[in-house]
């Protein structure tokens, strides 16, 4: 009777260890999914920001050209230089958004990778813990039965 109770309790302990790991692994998978979703959302927001900046640039350029044309300065070199500089600034703004999005994407990738690793580590840990419980069960059983 004592032997059976001992074996059952050890079996429950090993099963609990494995179930705890399964929960940790599922949590890690969910966190990975959420991180990857955040990355996609971040990229979409960056694309929207770049598009909005492009629309602002186009509207400002059209307004400036119309204003310069109304003043009779549409062929002026200073106007060309001004428009060229505005285009450079627009390119720098969009480039900055792209670089920031890229760096944030790398951070999201690292976070997702760490979550996957955490899930694998939890699995391996529970396997070793269950094996240890199994070994102590054998040892304990032998000491009870002898």
C-alpha positions as CSV (number, residue, x, y, z in Angstrom):
1,X,0.0,0.0,0.0
2,X,2.8,2.4,1.0
3,X,4.7,1.5,-2.2
4,X,1.6,2.2,-4.4
5,X,1.0,5.6,-2.7
6,X,4.7,6.5,-3.1
7,X,4.6,5.6,-6.9
8,X,1.4,7.5,-7.5
9,X,2.7,10.6,-5.7
10,X,5.9,10.5,-7.7
11,X,4.0,10.0,-10.9
12,X,1.8,13.0,-10.1
13,X,4.9,15.1,-9.3
14,X,6.5,14.1,-12.7
15,X,3.3,14.8,-14.6
16,X,2.9,18.2,-12.8
17,X,6.4,19.1,-13.8
18,X,5.8,18.3,-17.5
19,X,2.4,20.1,-17.4
20,X,4.1,23.2,-16.0
21,X,6.5,23.1,-18.8
22,X,3.8,22.7,-21.4
23,X,2.2,25.8,-20.0
24,X,5.4,27.8,-20.1
25,X,6.1,26.6,-23.6
26,X,2.6,27.7,-24.7
27,X,3.1,31.1,-23.1
28,X,6.4,31.5,-24.9
29,X,4.7,30.7,-28.2
30,X,2.0,33.2,-27.5
31,X,4.5,35.8,-26.6
32,X,6.5,35.1,-29.8
33,X,3.3,35.5,-31.8
34,X,2.5,38.8,-30.1
35,X,6.0,40.0,-30.7
36,X,5.9,39.1,-34.4
37,X,2.5,40.8,-34.6
38,X,3.9,44.0,-33.0
39,X,6.7,43.9,-35.6
40,X,4.1,43.8,-38.5
41,X,2.1,46.6,-36.9
42,X,5.2,48.7,-36.4
43,X,6.2,48.3,-40.1
44,X,2.7,49.2,-41.2
45,X,2.7,52.3,-39.1
46,X,6.1,53.3,-40.5
47,X,4.8,52.8,-44.1
48,X,1.8,54.9,-43.3
49,X,4.0,57.6,-41.8
50,X,6.2,57.6,-44.9
51,X,3.1,57.8,-47.1
52,X,1.8,60.7,-45.1
53,X,5.1,62.5,-45.3
54,X,5.1,61.9,-49.1
55,X,1.7,63.4,-49.4
56,X,2.8,66.4,-47.3
57,X,5.8,66.9,-49.5
58,X,3.8,66.6,-52.7
59,X,1.2,69.1,-51.5
60,X,3.9,71.6,-50.3
61,X,5.8,71.2,-53.5
62,X,2.7,71.9,-55.6
63,X,1.9,74.9,-53.4
64,X,5.4,76.3,-53.6
65,X,5.6,75.9,-57.4
66,X,2.2,77.6,-57.8
67,X,3.3,80.5,-55.5
68,X,6.6,80.9,-57.3
69,X,4.9,80.7,-60.7
70,X,2.4,83.4,-59.6
71,X,5.4,85.6,-58.7
72,X,7.0,84.9,-62.0
73,X,9.9,83.1,-60.4
74,X,9.3,79.6,-61.6
75,X,12.4,79.6,-63.8
76,X,14.6,81.2,-61.0
77,X,17.7,79.2,-59.9
78,X,17.0,79.9,-56.3
79,X,13.6,78.3,-56.7
80,X,15.2,75.2,-58.2
81,X,17.7,75.1,-55.3
82,X,14.9,75.5,-52.8
83,X,12.8,72.7,-54.4
84,X,15.9,70.5,-54.6
85,X,16.7,71.1,-50.9
86,X,13.1,70.2,-50.0
87,X,13.4,67.0,-51.9
88,X,16.6,66.1,-50.1
89,X,14.9,66.8,-46.7
90,X,12.0,64.6,-47.7
91,X,14.4,61.8,-48.7
92,X,16.3,62.1,-45.3
93,X,13.0,62.0,-43.4
94,X,11.9,58.8,-45.2
95,X,15.3,57.3,-44.8
96,X,15.3,58.0,-41.1
97,X,11.9,56.3,-40.8
98,X,13.2,53.3,-42.7
99,X,16.3,53.0,-40.6
100,X,14.3,53.3,-37.4
101,X,11.8,50.7,-38.6
102,X,14.7,48.3,-39.5
103,X,16.3,48.7,-36.1
104,X,13.0,48.2,-34.3
105,X,12.4,45.1,-36.5
106,X,15.7,43.7,-35.3
107,X,14.7,44.3,-31.7
108,X,11.4,42.5,-32.3
109,X,13.2,39.6,-34.0
110,X,15.6,39.3,-31.0
111,X,12.6,39.4,-28.5
112,X,10.8,36.7,-30.5
113,X,14.0,34.6,-30.6
114,X,14.4,34.9,-26.8
115,X,10.8,33.8,-26.2
116,X,11.3,30.7,-28.4
117,X,14.5,29.9,-26.5
118,X,12.7,30.4,-23.2
119,X,10.1,27.9,-24.3
120,X,12.7,25.3,-25.4
121,X,14.6,25.8,-22.2
122,X,11.5,25.2,-20.1
123,X,10.8,22.0,-22.0
124,X,14.3,20.7,-21.5
125,X,14.3,21.7,-17.8
126,X,11.0,19.8,-17.2
127,X,12.4,16.7,-19.0
128,X,15.4,16.7,-16.7
129,X,13.2,17.3,-13.7
130,X,10.9,14.5,-14.7
131,X,13.9,12.2,-15.2
132,X,15.2,13.2,-11.8
133,X,11.9,12.4,-10.2
134,X,11.9,9.1,-12.0
135,X,15.3,8.2,-10.7
136,X,14.4,9.2,-7.2
137,X,11.2,7.2,-7.5
138,X,13.2,4.1,-8.4
139,X,15.6,4.7,-5.5
140,X,12.8,5.4,-3.1
141,X,10.8,2.4,-4.2
142,X,13.8,0.1,-3.7
143,X,14.3,1.5,-0.2
144,X,10.6,1.0,0.7
145,X,10.4,-2.5,-0.6
146,X,13.6,-3.8,1.0
